[in-house]
């Protein structure tokens, strides 16, 4: 069984709508995926409907945003209840805050002589989006000639601690964990920064964290060994996924996958 437990759609900052994501997953030989958009589950039901036609199982998930010491910390929530009042509340709050944040980033860009009309970001986001995110701004910067690529935009302008960066500021990581637990889900720390593990991990475990994202395309062998060791010593569950957003970076759905053995304890915890 081939799984990818971290995929985005146009409901947040992915390039493809849910049905196309599922079709791409099917073409790439994936059996199970998790649609984990930023602060919304709006694409999950459409993805599940498409998955039922193509024999691709879609796990309901989201990637909840939070901030710790002015850095973005994301908590994946697996097997959440799509009807959860907590998730409805989070989607509304996140949508409002992300628009405010985007306008604050535009002000910072303007102070550097870079003009980006808000309408250009909305155009880059597309009609299906629920929440605005930095990749939408990055695409607008590229379209307007202010960056050579999305990667360039993040590295020089809008990435963490870059000149135009503004935190999402939806709350602390413990609040993101509480949200996922309230929605009946399993909270897993997405792409945990190595330099924050010692300071932050014990706090998140006390808040109810159940797992960490161990397997990613950007993790080398030593990263994986280190995080597998964390899971063994703490009892945390291991997860893994591509964090796929777009084919523009040269990666197709299915190029990266995890096996059922690698994430077995997470799947069992979710009732699979």
Secondary structure by P-SEA (a helix, b strand, c coil): cbbbcbbbcccccccccaaaaaaaaaaacccbbbbcccccccaaaaaaaaaaaacccccbbbbbbbccccbbbbbbbcccccccaaaaaaaaaaaaaaaaaaaaaaaaaaaacbbbbaaaaaaaaccccccccaaaaaaaaaaacccccaaaaaacccccccccccccccccaaaaaaaaaaacbbbbbcccccccccccaaaaaaacccccccccccccaaaaaaaaaaaaaccbbbbbccccccccccccccccccccccaaaaaaaacc
